């Protein structure tokens, strides 16, 4: 039950966000302003119009809207503004560390220079870190529907941008018809270049997509991974290997990946010992925030302060930051949540 004390704990506890898309976290007002500035026609003219667009019946519709909206973001300085606003919003929610995904092909296919986009985002995040202490790092989430060949250029840019805080390599986009296996080589190269490996898998496609991501790609973190629930042997393997599932409950409801809260497998995954974390995915597109996702984890799945702390520590341990920084982050979260729980009696 979400008591006032537990709610206060959720608001004040230090958090880690591992699954959030830069383009999916843009404030609707910023989206409209950027579109206006850059002379881009959007399928919405005002805030009410944007709200109307954010109602999807399935993952395909969501992806179409997502791709139409990202066209508003054009210049490096747009990325800087976006990153700054998103970072401030995360900092206000006591997120002390976040890995924010950028969808490279959304920008490259419009003729944008990917390095300029990343450098812009890095500049915005650096400003957030100076002003609030919240650290945001970048992961590139390659759209699997573009196929493996074009990914090599993206990986080259990612390597060049490593000093700017690019720490992760991922595939996302449309899972249906685009299995992980053809990306094995590019993931091996990303691993050799010291990127943390993750993949969207088991969101709308079943266990075979998750098997592919962990076996062929060597992904140590999975975006969603919720369909793993359909394969008991896979669950055992996820636990044995310590694979982390970055779960985004509201996203799954909005895209129709899960039909209802009652059918969402988060609780079962957690009880089976799978390392799960709670994340917002595309907060603007799914009318949520990471704080709200923590609340919903209590109201829909019955988690308590102990569970929420455990999931936050799962996230802290699964970050792609250097090991010594990770240890410091975990110790900080542990100390702060312990003190807060004592103060609030939760
Ligand atoms: Zn995602």
Boltz pocket constraint, residues with backbone or C-beta under 6 A from the ligand:
constraints:
  - pocket:
      binder: B
      contacts: [[A, 19], [A, 21], [A, 172], [A, 200], [A, 223], [A, 281]]
      max_distance: 6.0
